[in-house]
Each structure stands twice: as structure tokens, then as C-alpha cells.
């Protein structure tokens, strides 16, 4: 009798367990995804996530909306504090630090070789740390020389300057009558092409500091020379500098700026660029030591602590697919990270997209070290003082060098 009761109890227990398991399996997986998108970009991404949920009824996505400026600290605080986050959009410069903190899930085993080959090698390199891949690039960024074709043509130029010497000459000829040739920013991100043009460098992946080299100082000196020659903006300081740069260029008060793809949508609202064909895009001019712009961008990554890494990968793969990037490029004029997107018939004749593609040919990854995202703070502060003639280029370079040695915990 006891054996019969025990047997019956085991059958009932198995039935209950099976029912609970089936009930659990019928429940959708919910992914918490940190979104730093805003404006039209946010609207597009939300619509695509809805389509993803319809195609994958077993997965639901919960958006955690965070401002881009505070996202890095938010993610670190949340994940180290045991909050459940499955994936998020990361600036590529944040990835090395997140990897060092043990926050990211390597996705090498999830991505196929054909899929991997479709991504621009430079942008994949930016999120490959110690030989492991930690993200799928969603957009690329690389500053370019943006110029007003009409203004250059009025002065007899059928093409933009290709060398730093030509840049100086063109800027001089375009300055006058309430207009100046080139806006020179105190944001050190836009200074990298000048440093590289003269053979200099900043930080390397093996944590070597090169900003105080003779070549780097020449690049800084050329920026100061542009200001001192009177071919740049006439303002006494850099307050509200980015908006001034954009507004002056849109209104035809400046002929050239250095900026990236993210600026295009705004520029096309300006009076000078109602005809988008008037917006010229070219690589930042070369110097005696080389040429290049910093390869930036964003990637979608998977949390190491996610309980659903494969489902999260499925989401980020969907949001970085060729179809998604084609739509994103058409609507937002962003620069796709997949090579196949550039071959799309609707984009093959898009002068803006194809011009930025040429800029990428000389783009260089930023330093892939945990402190890489912090390098620009001291750089920009000293660069601004130099451009206002408060520091010499050598003093500027030495100040940055000293600050970076503290940042990297290195002795001189």
C-alpha cells in the first residue's frame, strides 16, 4: 500500500513539475536594453524593436532610456550593483574599460564568418580586445573636411584642399567680407587629424604616450598657425563652440569645418545646404607625415551577466543587420558599418554616403585601452588655451603628456 501511495505521489509530482516547466517555457524572455538613442534615431530603433518582437514572439524588449552623456556611468553602476541589464549601445571607446571590468560577453562563438566579413574591418577592430570580439558595430563615424562648394567655386576652386599647405592657402583666400575660411575647434577629437598629418600620435594600444613628440607638436603648431593667420573664426573664446561652428557653416559665414556624419542632418536644414549637393565632403587634408581621422562609432554589446546572452545577441544582430543599416542610412544619413550596405542601389548614388566611405579609407582606431575614453578631457582643456595663445604648442604637449602619465599611472 505504501509503495502504491509513493508511486502515485511521484507521478503527481512529475506532472506538476512538467506543467510548471511548460508554463515557464511559454513565458516570453524579457531583455533589458539600455537605449541612448534620441530624436528620429530613437523613433526608428523603437519601430524596429517592435518588428523584432513580432518576428520573435518569445522575446520581449524592455527599453531603459538613458542620456548618452551619463550612459557609461549608468551601465557600470547598474551592472556592478547587480541590476539586470542584458544589452546596450556602447560608444566604441568605452568597450576596453567595460572589458577590463568584466562586464561584457564575448560574441566570437555567436557570429558566423560570413557575417563577420561583412563588417568594416576597422570598426570590428575597434571592439576587438585581446583577440576577442565584444560588440556588433551599428554605425561608423569619422570626421571629414566639410566644405561649401559654392564658396570654393566662387574663388576658383573646383576641388577641396588635399594638403595642409593647400588648406591654409584656401582658408586665406576665402576669408574676408564677413566670412572666414575654416572653423578650428578646441575639441581635441577634431585635432587628431592635424596631429597625425604631421606624423605625430597620442596614445597607443601598448600604453605609450607620443603627444610630446616633435611631430605631434608640429601638428599642434599648425592649428595655432591657422588661428594666428586670421583665417579662422573671429571669436575671442570657444564658448558654445560646437553650435557656433554649425550655425556659421549653415549660414555661409564659414567655408569649411571638420565634422562627422552625425552633423549632416542638421547641416541640411541650413540656408546654404537646402540644395544638399552644395555640401562637400572630403578627407581631412594630408600633411608631410600622413593622413587620417579617428574611427569612432557605436556598437551593440551583450552583458556578461545576462541570463539570456543568445537572445540578446539575436536582438543586437537584428538591429545591426544590413536591412536595418540601409534604412538607418537612408533616413538618418548615418554611416553604415556593413560593407554590403554601400552596394545597395538606393545608396550607390548617394554622394554624402559614398563621400564619407572614402573618408573611412584613411580612418584609424582610437587607442584600445581602458582609459581611452578619458584621454580627451585634459587634451581639450590645454588645446583651447593654446589656440587662445595662452600656451605654446610645446607647453600644451607637455601638459597633456603629464596629465596622461597620471591617468595611466606612469612615471616620466
LUMDREN-621789 format. One record per atom (N, C-alpha, C): residue in one letter; x, y, z. Coordinates in steps of 0.05 Angstrom, whole numbers, plus 5000, padded with zeros to 4 digits. Example, Ala and Ser with C-alpha at 12.3 -4.5 7.8 and 13.67 -1.06 7.14 Angstrom:
<atoms>
A526448865156A524649105156A526449345156S525749555142S527349795143S525850015157
</atoms>
This chain:
<atoms>
X501749765000X500050005000X501850255000X503950245017X505650475018X507050534991X507850304978X509150334952X507350454932X504750384933X502850494914X502450794918X502250864944X501951154950X504351314941X506851194947X509251334939X509451364908X508651144894X508651154865X506751364854X504351374866X502451574858X503451864863X504751904886X505852164893X507952254873X509652064864X511752124845X510552204818X508452054810X507152124785X505952404785X504552464808X503352734811X505552944811X507752894825X509953094827X511153144799X511552924784X512652954757X510753114739X508153064742X506153214726X506153504732X506353564759X506353844767X508953984757X511253844760X513753954750X513754014721X512653814705X512553844676X510754074669X508454094683X506554314677X507854584682X509354604705X510654854712X512754924691X514254714683X516354764663X515154854637X513054734628X511654814603X510655094606X509555164630X508455424634X510655634632X512955564645X515255754644X516255794616X516355574600X517355594573X515555754555X512955774563X511055934547X511356234553X512756294574X513056584581X515356704564X514856934553X517057064537X519457144554X521757134542X524157234554X524057544552X524657674574X524657974573X527558064575X528358224556X531058334555X531058624563X532758694582X533058974589X535359094573X534659294556X536559404538X536759704543X539259794549X539660074555X539960224528X538160424524X538060574500X539060854505X540960944488X541861224489X540961384465X539161264450X538161394426X536261634433X536161824415X534162044418X533262134391X531162304391X530162414366X529262204346X529862264321X528962084299X530261804302X532761804313X534161554316X532661374336X531661494358X530161334377X527561234366X526161394350X523661304337X524161074319X526361084304X526960864285X527660614300X529260634321X530060394335X527760254349X525960424360X523560304373X521760164353X521460274330X519760144309X521059874301X523659874299X525059624291X524959414313X524959504338X524759314360X521959184361X519959344355X517259234353X517059024332X518359074309X518458874287X519958624296X522058664311X523558434322X521858264340X520258394358X518558254376X516358094361X515358214340X513358074324X514557824310X517057844301X518357624288X519357414309X519757504334X520657324355X518857344379X516457224377X514457254399X515357154426X517557004427X518556904453X520357104467X520857334454X522657534466X521257804467X521457934491X520458204494X522758384502X522758634494X524958814499X523959044516X525159084539X524559304557X526759514554X525959754543X527859964539X528360114565X530960154572X531760324594X533060564582X531660784581X532661024566X534461194584X536961234575X538961384590X540261584571X540861824580X542262014564X545061924557X545961984533X548561874524X550861964542X550762214552X552962314568X553262174595X551162054605X551261914631X551161614628X550961514604X550561224599X552761054609X555261134605X557560964613X557460924644X557161134659X557061104688X554560954697X552361004683X549860854690X550260554687X551360474665X551760184660X553660064680X555860194686X557760094705X556560064733X555060274741X553760274767X551660054769X550060034748X547859844748X548859554748X550859494731X551759224729X553459134753X555059314763X556659244786X554959234811X552559354809X550659354832X548559134829X549058944811X547358704807X544558774795X544258994781X541759044767X541858884741X539558794732X539358624709X539458794683X541658774669X541858904642X542858694623X541558674600X542358474581X544058574558X543458814549X545058934527X544759234527X546459364512X546359654510X548059754486X547560004479X549160134458X551560264472X553860194463X556360304475X557860464454X558960694463X560960824446X563360634445X564560614421X566760424418X569060484437X569360734445X571660804463X571160704492X568660624498X568060524525X568760224528X568760084505X568959794506X571459694521X573859804517X576159694531X575859704562X574659924572X574259944601X572159744610X569959714595X567959514603X569159234603X570859174584X572158914584X573958874608X575459074615X577259054638X575659014663X573359134665X571659094689X570058834688X570358684667X568958424665X565958454661X565058654646X562258704642X561058604616X562758524597X561758454570X562158164564X560258064548X560257784539X561557764512X563657604509X564957574482X563057434463X562857524439X560857414420X562157264397X564757194399X566057054377X564656794370X563656654389X562356394384X559556424372X558556664371X555856714362X555756814333X557756964325X557757084299X559056894278X557756864255X558856694234X560956834218X562756684204X564956804189X563956984166X561856914152X560757084130X559657344141X558357324164X557257564177X559457744186X561557634198X563757784207X565157934184X565357794162X566757904138X565258144126X562758174133X561158394121X561558654136X562758644160X563258894175X565859014167X565959284166X568459424161X570559334180X572959244171X574959144188X575859334210X576059594203X576959794222X575059814245X572359804240X570459834262X570359584279X570759344267X570859104283X573359104300X575559214289X578059224305X577659404330X575959604328X575459784350X574259644374X572759434369X571359294391X572459004395X574858964385X576258704389X578558754410X578258644433X580058694455X581458424463X584058424462X585658184469X584657944452X584158004427X583457794408X580557694409X578857814426X576157734428X574257964419X572057884406X570158084396X567958124417X567458384422X565558454443X563158614434X562758654409X560458814400X559958794370X557558874362X556858894334X556659194327X558359304311X558259584304X555659654290X554359864298X551859944286X552160194268X553960374275X554660594257X557660654260X558760774239X561460864239X561561174239X563661274250X563961564249X566861634243X567361834227X570061924221X569862214213X571162394227X571062684219X572162724191X570862904176X571762964149X571963264146X573163354125X573163634118X570563694103X568763844115X566263914103X566564194092X565764234067X566264494054X563864584038X563564844035X561464974019X562464993990X561364823973X562364813945X562065083931X559865213936X559365463922X561465673929X562165693955X564065893964X566865833952X567565573951X570165503940X570265553910X568065493896X567965543867X568065843860X566866003877X566966293873X569866403873X571566263888X574366343890X576166183871X574866033853X576465893833X577365613840X576265503862X577065223869X574965023861X575664843844X573864633835X573964383853X575964373871X576264143888X577264253916X576764093937X577664183963X580664153966X581864273987X584764253991X585463963999X587663863989X588563593994X590963574013X592263804017X594563804035X594164024056X595664014078X595364224098X596264494087X598264494070X599164754058X596864874041X595564694026X593264794010X590964884028X590564744050X588464834069X588965114078X591365174085X592065444094X591565644072X592365584047X592065764025X589165814018X587565604017X584765634011X583265794033X583965734058X582665874080X583266174079X585766244071X586466524069X584866664047X584566524024X583266644001X580266674007X579066504024X576266514029X575566694053X577566804066X577066974089X576767274080X574667404090X574267684083X571267734078X570567984079X567768074074X565767934093X566567924118X564767804138X564667504138X566667384125X566767084124X569567004131X569866764142X572466654148X572666374135X575166284132X575666044116X575065784130X575865764156X575765494169X575265534199X573365374210X573065374239X574965174251X576565264270X578465084284X577365044312X576664794319X575464724344X577464684366X576664744391X578264674414X577664394424X575864254411X575263974418X577563794407X578963664424X581363524416X580763284398X578363184398X577562964379X578063064350X577463314345X577763424318X580663504313X582363494333X585163554330X586863324321X585863084324X587362844317X588362844288X586662914269X587662914241X590063104236X590163324251X592463504249X594963384260X594663254283X596963124296X598062904278X596262734268X597162514250X598262614224X597262844214X598262944188X601163014189X602163084213X604963154215X606662934227X605562684226X607062454235X606962404265X605362554280X605162524308X603162304317X602762284343X600962084354X600162174382X598262024393X597362084420X598061864439X596261664442X596761424458X596561184440X597960974447X597860734431X596660504448X596060284434X594860054448X596659934469X599259974466X601159874486X601860084507X600060294509X600160494530X602660674528X603660714505X605860904501X604661184494X605961394506X604961664502X606861804482X605561924461X607162044440X606362344435X604662454452X603662714446X605862934448X607962884463X610063084465X612363044445X611962874426X613962834405X614163084388X616463114374X616863344356X614663354335X613863124324X611863114303X609163194313X608363104337X605863184348X605763484353X607963594363X608063884368X607764044342X608863934320X608464074294X605564084286X604063864292X601263864286X599664064302X600364084328X599064284345X599864574336X602364604328X603264864320X601864954294X601264764277X599764844252X596964944259X595664814279X593064914287X593265194298X595265244314X595665514325X596265714303X597765624283X598365804260X595865874244X594065694241X591465754228X590065974243X589965954269X588666164285X590066434283X592766424286X594366664286X594366804258X593866644237X593766754210X591166904204X589266884222X586767024218X584766904199X585166644193X583466514173X581266354187X581166364214X579166214229X577166404242X575366284258X573166444270X574266684286X572866914285X573867154298X573267184327X572066974339X571067004367X573366994387X573067134409X575267144429X575566894446X573566714445X573666474461X572166244447X571866024461X570565794449X567865724462X566665924475X564065874488X562065794467X560465594473X558465484455X559665424428X562165314428X563665284404X562465104383X561364884391X560264694371X557864824356X556064954371X553765084358X554565314341X556565464349X557565684333X558665574306X560265364308X561465244284X559265164265X557265024275X555064924258X553465154246X552665344263X551065564253X552465734233X554965794237X556465954218X556765814191X557265554192X557465404168X554865384153X552665344167X550065324154X549265594142X550165814153X549466074143X551366184123X553566044117X555566134098X557566334109X557666354136X559666534148X562466404149X562466134148X565065994146X564865804122X567165764110X567165604085X567765304090X569165244112X570064974117X569964914147X569264664154X569364574182X570364284181X571164184204X571663894208X569563784225X567963594215X565763474230X565163204217X563263054230X562662784221X559862744211X559162494205X556562424194X554262514212X554662514238X552562584256X551562864252X553163034239X552463314235X550763364210X550663174192X549563214165X546663294166X545063154181X542163214182X541663504191X543163594210X542863864220X543864064198X546064004185X547164184165X545264224142X543764014134X541964034112X539464214118X539164294143X537064484149X537964774145X540564814141X541665084138X541065204111X541065474110X540365614085X542365544063X544865494069X546865434049X546665154037X545164984051X545064704042X542264594038X540464784030X537864704021X538164523997X540164583981X541064403960X543264233972X542663983978X544663813991X547163783974X546963823949X549263803931X551364013936X550664223951X552664423958X554464343981X553764133995X555464044017X557663864006X560163954009X562463794000X563563634023X564463404017X565563224038X568163104027X570363124043X572963024034X574562944059X576562784055X578362714077X579762964087X580262974113X581763194124X584563194110X585463414100X587963414084X590363274097X592063174080X594463034088X596563234095X598463144111X600763314117X603363164110X605563274117X608163144110X608562884123X607062824145X607462574159X605162374156X603162434140X601062244136X598262364136X596262194141X593462284139X591762094154X589562194166X587662014179X585862154198X583462034202X581462134220X580861914240X580061984265X579461784285X576961624277X577161364277X574861194271X573261164297X570961284297X569161264321X566661104314X564761124331X562260984325X561160854350X558960714346X557560574368X557260274360X557160114381X556759824377X554659734398X553259524391X551359404409X552759164422X552559154448X554058954464X552258794482X553258564492X551758384509X553058384537X551458414557X552458404584X553458124592X555658114606X556757864615X554857734635X553257894648X551457794669X548657734659X548257764633X545657694622X544957404625X542557344633X541657064635X540756964608X540657144588X539757074561X541657184540X544157104541X546157214521X545457154492X544356914487X543756844459X541457004448X539457044465X537157214457X537957504453X539757594471X540757874469X542357904443X544057704437X545557714412X543657714388X541557564390X539557564368X538457844363X537957984385X536858254383X538958444371X541358444381X543358634370X544158564342X543958304335X544558234307X542358344289X539858334298X537658434282X537958734278X538758874300X538959164299X541459264284X543259084277X545659164262X545659024234X543458904227X543258764201X543558954178X544158854154X544359014130X541759164124X539559024128X536959154123X536559394142X537159354168X536859574187X538759804181X541259744175X543159954170X542460104144X541359964124X540560104100X538360304106X536360224121X534160404129X535260634145X537060574164X538160784181X539760984165X541260884146X542961064129X541161244112X539061134101X537261304084X535861514100X534961444124X533261634140X534961824156X537261734166X538861904185X541561994174X542261894150X544861964138X547261874156X546861664171X549061544187X550761384168X553161314178X555061164162X554960864170X554060694152X553760414159X556460274165X556360074182X558759924188X558959664171X556859594157X556859364140X557659444111X559559294100X560459354073X558259324052X556559124056X554459074036X552459304033X552159464053X550159674052X550959884031X553559934028X554460134009X553860053980X553359793976X552759693949X549759703943X548159773962X545259803957X544760003935X542959933917X542560103894X541560383901X540060403923X538960663931X541160833944X543360713952X545460873965X547960903948X548060753926X550460763909X550861033896X548661183893X548761453881X548561673902X548461593927X548261793949X551061913953X551462163945X554062293946X555062313974X553262373993X554162404021X555262144032X553761934029X554561674039X557161584026X557261594000X559661503986X562061673992X561661933996X563962104003X565162034030X563361984050X564361904076X565661634075X564761464057X566061204054X568961234046X569561434029X572361494022X573961594045X572661744063X574061844087X574961614105X573261404106X573861174123X576361024114X577161064089X579460914078X581960994094X582061234105X584461314119X583961344149X581561244159X580861264187X582561074204X583161154229X584760994247X583260954273X583460704284X582160654310X583460834332X581860914351X582961054374X584260844393X585860944413X587260744430X585360564444X585860304442X584160104455X585260034483X585060224500X585860194528X583660284546X583460174570X581160254588X580860554593X583060694592X582960984597X582561144572X582161014549X582061154523X579861354522X577561304535X575361494534X575861744550X577861734568X578461964585X580662144574X581862064552X584262204543X583662484533X581162534525X580562794512X580163024531X579662954557X579063174576X581363364579X583663264587X586063434590X587063534564X586763374543X587563464516X586063714508X583363704510X581763934501X582264184518X582564144544X583064374561X585564524554X587664384548X590264504541X590164604512X588864464494X588664544467X587264824465X585064854480X583665114479X585365344488X586965294509X588865504518X590965574497X591865364483X593865414462X592765584440X590265514431X589065654409X588465944416X588266004442X587866274450X590566414457X592766284449X595466394453X596266414483X595066254500X595766254528X597966044534X598365864515X600465654518X601865624491X604365554491X605665484466X604965194459X605365114434X604864834427X606464644444X609064704450X610664524466X609664514494X608864744506X607764744533X605164574534X603564604513X601064454511X601564154511X603464074494X604063794492X605163684518X606863834531X608063744556X605963724578X604063914578X601863894598X600163654594X599563594569X597863354563X599363104570X601963094563X603662874569X603662814600X603963024616X604062994645X601362894655X599163004645X596462914653X595962624646X596962534623X596462264614X598262064630X600562154639X602161974655X600861924682X599462124693X597962094717X595661904712X594261944689X591961784682X592761484679X595061444667X595961164662X597761054684X598161224705X599861144727X602661064718X603761244703X606461204692X608361424703X610861344708X612861544714X614161654689X615161884690X616462014667X619061864661
</atoms>
